[in-house]
Amino acid sequence: MTGPPSALAESAFLRAARGLRGPHVPVWFMRQAGRSLPEYRAMRTGVAMLEACSRPELIVEITMQPVRRLGVDAAILFSDIVLPLKAMGVDLDIVPGVGPVIATPIEDLAGVARIPDFTAESVGFVSEAVRGLTAELKGTPLIGFAGAPYTLASYLIEGGPSKDHAKTKALMYGAPDVWDGLMQRLAATAAGFLTAQVRAGASAVQLFDSWAGGLSPADYRDYVLPYTTRVFAEVAPLEVPRIHFGVATGELLADMAAAGVEVMGVDWRVPLDRAVQRIRPAQAVQGNLDPAVLFAPWDVVQQKAVDVIAAGKRARSHIFNLGHGVLPATDPDVLARLVDFIHSHEVAAAE
Ligand code: CP3
């Protein structure tokens, strides 16, 4: 039985994403579905990451696990940023402890042409999982997500994770036609993947540009922003809140905010009150407790969470999150305790 649509629309997360404040700050965690949970590790025994992301019953179960255990205000689809590329036919794998690895890295226009077009049919199993999830989640919103063109391009060009993104930048500066062809294709992929998730029932979308923080603001504006703007423009007619996030993007926040979103994700390096000065007044903020703080004594966790909430009051509205994903060694009991603490912390009166 699904709840009345208004329960979902009036959820703390969706209200905050629309710029409205409530009695408490809503909270969810990037990478909440995953290795910090023993029930996740149990489900993954003998099941490869990409296989887990391809079986609707596993997607539903793993997405639900943190909602049940932690009581977070939103679910995020269990998937990966490279999943649509895999579904389209790109030869890649997610290697444990490494990350995405691409069989034939992209070097030229012929490489770009080898990437098939995104089709909604190729991710039909994701849509099926999203439909199952929205029925089970009732009043709890589901966040759909995609990898932003730059972050996906970095994996496709480097062939895997990279610290300096030297090959990516060499292609970006040296082969503008290849860069444009690749980024357009990845923008279409991200927009198509987000659209498929929203059509199946996701209530919000987040675009992860995890590695954009390695760019100077000028390069971000010249080589990345036009494509990210295209992604957000293509999903705008779906009328769900759009969240934009990257790591170490303090110097890029103003330019990332210009891509046109309702919510700006902020990593832990920039206090939220300072981030507010860089983004647009109409935008909400999401973040930004350092994930490593969760290994500190509880009184430190609590004080730093209070500091985040206090700084977030300068924003139009605030969605509590970590400044990046949950680290695998995190104690799930600390996550649950943090959710309870945020929920019990009244902020409406204080302005
Ligand atoms: O947030 C969630 O809980 C939803 C699930 C999710 C995963 N990946 C599952 C996953 C999300 C939102 C992602 C996004 C993702 N994937 C990003 C952007 C977010 C970020 O962290 O900046 C990036 C850069 C990737 C690429 C990727 N996939 C990396 C770097 C890794 C880690 C490799 C490793 O093993 O250390 C993955 C694998 C991955 N994606 C895991 C999970 C749960 C771990 C796989 C496992 O459990 O074996």
Boltz pocket constraint, residues with backbone or C-beta under 6 A from the ligand:
constraints:
  - pocket:
      binder: B
      contacts: [[A, 29], [A, 30], [A, 31], [A, 32], [A, 33], [A, 34], [A, 35], [A, 44], [A, 49], [A, 76], [A, 77], [A, 78], [A, 79], [A, 80], [A, 81], [A, 82], [A, 94], [A, 95], [A, 96], [A, 97], [A, 98], [A, 99], [A, 100], [A, 145], [A, 151], [A, 208], [A, 210], [A, 247], [A, 325]]
      max_distance: 6.0
